[in-house]
């Protein structure tokens, strides 16, 4: 049988950056094919060429054995290629139906078309068990449901080749299991799936074959049944990955952060946080575990000054954070940063970087006033040297401080954010989902940085949905459900079943 897709000698350069170099491999029809590699290995660039976003500088793509020119994403869609991006391409204040129809309305008489499309969407949802209401508004849907909407769009467009870029990065374990059921159903119906993910266990669970890329080249392609996570990790980074990193003995110091009876209500009076209380000491990592959407994000936003609590007390080094007397949070994040509280936000693209700024400019965001010289002017030569050293120390690739940060992979963007906050030498570090969408080698690097901060006496509050990350980093674990803390465990008490019950609010320790 002809491969569904075959890449022959694909090369793509962005100036001096070689994103893909002579990439060649085939993807069997009706299979689930994994594509793995470090951040910046060239995976997303290659898929963007297949989807018509970029045009290759050299080589050719064959679909069903025939060489095809794919000049635009519209041409890719017409050829039966669909792509679900890591960051969803949905208009949040529109319905599912309107999002599917967007760009293909077919004239001014929308009512007959809407009825026909709605009927077809309901038929697709039933056939593929997508569980999506076509008349629901996007912002009312969970993250998992929004992803199903993206998949629904591709099926409606008759996609036979489906590219999924980090599809589980923001999904719960239950949503991931549901997604994999859908993908297996696609495979049964003869569709071809290309799965880009950094989660190697998912590769082993769902794929038939996996291709490994490093530095823009193909390192190898192997049947999934004949490989292991360790083998794939070694192929990806070219070295042994250390899972149990060294750390100094647990010896917490004085209290740094004390939260007491913290409450938060939204404009409709819905309680988002209730009776939150805990203490965080110097030289310890306290991790907050829980399914996304249970108050962790709101707690981090309050502690970083992005929003005000409804009531409660937050003390930092014995003094109350300046919430009282404010009607809004304008200017508060800067005040809190100046106190010595750094923040690695959960959503780096929304809150951590400015995509159209250079890497150099992003390395000083939030701290720019401290880098001004005499007469209040910036010494850009010194800032560039500082940025070059930072990129070297944190292995940011490509090492080009003038490059627009939006052109970097997600993992390398995350390295820039972490480097910026670490260089501020904080007393307290707020860390949200530090390794979301990040490759295994970068995960090891980020974990080393956080443990080094902890060993140096920095207090760290970590929010992570990855229980293995919690196990690797935490000294203590707080579990949240429904805006409340449902339990606290020492790391020696780590038990996935017990944590799972607490995450579901089923009992309190």
Secondary structure, 3 states (H helix, E strand, C coil): CCCCEEEEEEEEEECCEEEEEEEEEEECCCCEEEEEECCCCCHHHHHHHHCCCCCCCEEEEEECCEEECCCCHHHHHHCCEEEECCCCCCCCCCEHHHHHHCCCCCCCCHHHHHHHHHHHHHHHHHHHCCCCCCCCEHHHCCHHHHHHHHHHHHHHCCCCEEEEECCCCCCCHHHHHHHHHHHHHHHHCCCEEEEECCCHHHHHHHCCEEEEEECCEEEEEEEHHHCCHHHHHHHHHCCCCCCCCCCCCCCCCCEEEEEEEEEEECCCCCEEEEEEEEEEECCCEEEEECCCCCCHHHHHHHHCCCCCCCEEEEEECCEECCCCCCCCCCCHHHHHHHHCEEEECCCHHHHHCCCCCEHHHHCCCCCHHHHECHHHCECHHHHHHHHHHHHHHCCCCCCCCCCEHHHCCHHHHHHHHHHHHHHCCCCEEEEECCCCCCCHHHHHHHHHHHHHHHHCCCEEEEECCCHHHHHHHCCEEEEEECCEEEEEEEHHHCCHHHHHHHHCCCCCC
